[in-house]
Amino acid sequence: MSRAVIKAALIAAALLGASSFARAEVRILASPGGQVEPFIELFARVRASGERVVIDGPCLSACTLVLSMVPNNRICVTRRAVLGFHAARSVDRSGRFYAEPEASEAVLEAYPAPVRGWIVSHGGLTSRLLLLRGRDLSAIYPRCR
């Protein structure tokens, strides 16, 4: 398992653990992304719990699946929030990345319409990281109170 995957799993576990201390929110402080499966499991639990998600720092790559899995009215952002999007990719046995166009299309379609529109207006999902933050992000998701 790569260091990035381990780090992403630890962050996901920390987010899940932090939400269990009688809080009504999960706070994303810094997530570099990683393998999709741990994020799907985490955000399915968050969706089922009814908890609010506070994005309070970078939420990159697979972390952005939160937008597809948790209802929009339970997501808010702080001034530090940054969402990072790129095309789906996999790694072959020799460690080389390759594009997954069908997965990229499925992920894009799963995002809420305003997020999808922003991505498309900024060139779509490619290997380049698109960063949604500041006013553009606050136009889509409310600031946390």
C-alpha positions in Angstrom: 0.0 0.0 0.0 1.4 3.4 -1.0 2.1 6.2 1.6 -0.6 8.3 -0.1 -3.2 5.6 0.2 -2.3 5.0 3.8 -2.5 8.7 4.5 -5.9 9.0 2.8 -7.2 6.1 4.8 -5.9 7.6 8.0 -7.5 10.9 7.2 -10.8 9.1 6.4 -10.6 7.2 9.7 -9.9 10.3 11.6 -12.8 12.1 10.0 -15.1 9.2 10.9 -13.7 9.0 14.4 -14.0 12.8 15.0 -17.7 12.6 14.0 -18.5 10.1 16.7 -17.8 12.4 19.7 -21.5 13.6 19.9 -20.8 16.2 17.2 -23.3 16.8 14.5 -20.6 17.4 11.9 -17.6 16.0 10.1 -14.8 18.5 9.3 -12.6 17.9 6.4 -9.3 19.7 7.2 -6.9 18.4 4.6 -7.5 15.4 2.3 -5.2 14.7 -0.6 -7.6 12.0 -1.9 -6.5 8.5 -2.6 -8.3 5.3 -3.5 -12.0 5.8 -4.1 -13.3 2.9 -2.0 -12.5 4.3 1.5 -14.1 7.6 0.6 -17.2 5.9 -0.7 -17.5 3.9 2.5 -16.9 7.0 4.7 -19.3 9.3 2.9 -22.0 6.6 2.8 -21.7 6.5 6.7 -21.8 10.2 6.9 -24.9 10.4 4.6 -26.7 7.8 6.7 -25.8 9.5 10.0 -27.4 12.8 9.0 -24.2 14.7 10.0 -23.2 18.0 8.4 -19.9 18.2 6.4 -17.7 21.2 7.0 -15.1 21.5 4.3 -12.4 23.5 6.1 -9.3 23.0 3.9 -8.2 21.1 0.8 -10.6 18.3 -0.3 -8.9 16.9 -3.4 -9.5 14.1 -5.9 -11.5 11.2 -4.3 -12.4 13.5 -1.3 -14.7 15.4 -3.7 -17.0 12.4 -3.8 -18.6 13.9 -0.7 -20.4 16.3 -3.1 -22.1 13.4 -4.8 -22.9 11.4 -1.7 -23.9 13.8 1.0 -27.0 16.1 0.4 -26.0 19.6 -0.6 -28.0 21.1 2.3 -25.6 19.3 4.7 -22.4 20.7 3.2 -20.8 24.0 4.0 -17.4 25.6 3.3 -15.1 27.8 5.2 -12.7 30.4 3.7 -9.9 27.8 3.7 -12.0 25.3 1.6 -10.5 24.2 -1.7 -12.0 21.4 -3.9 -9.7 19.8 -6.4 -10.9 17.8 -9.4 -9.1 15.7 -12.1 -10.0 12.9 -14.4 -10.2 9.4 -13.0 -7.1 7.3 -13.3 -5.8 3.9 -12.3 -2.3 2.5 -11.8 -1.1 -0.6 -13.6 1.1 -3.3 -12.1 4.3 -1.4 -13.1 3.1 1.7 -11.3 2.1 3.7 -14.4 -1.0 5.8 -14.4 -3.6 5.5 -17.2 -6.8 7.4 -17.9 -10.2 5.9 -17.1 -12.5 8.0 -19.4 -15.7 6.1 -18.5 -15.1 6.5 -14.8 -14.4 10.2 -15.3 -17.7 10.7 -17.1 -19.6 8.8 -14.4 -18.0 10.9 -11.6 -18.7 14.1 -13.5 -22.4 13.1 -14.0 -22.7 12.3 -10.3 -21.6 15.8 -9.1 -24.4 18.3 -8.4 -25.3 20.4 -11.5 -23.6 23.6 -10.3 -20.3 21.8 -9.6 -20.5 19.9 -12.9 -21.2 23.2 -14.7 -18.1 24.8 -13.1 -15.9 21.9 -14.1 -17.1 21.9 -17.7 -16.7 25.7 -17.9 -13.1 25.3 -16.7 -12.1 22.7 -19.3 -13.6 19.5 -17.9 -12.0 16.6 -16.1 -8.4 16.1 -17.4 -5.1 15.1 -15.9 -4.7 18.8 -14.7 -6.0 19.6 -11.2 -8.9 22.1 -11.3 -9.2 24.0 -8.0 -12.6 25.4 -7.0 -12.3 27.9 -4.1 -13.2 31.4 -2.9 -16.1 33.2 -4.5 -16.7 30.4 -7.1 -17.0 27.9 -4.3 -19.2 30.2 -2.1 -21.5 30.7 -5.0 -22.3 26.9 -4.9 -22.0 26.0 -1.2 -22.9 28.2 1.7 -20.3 29.5 4.2 -20.3 27.6 7.5 -21.7 29.4 10.5 
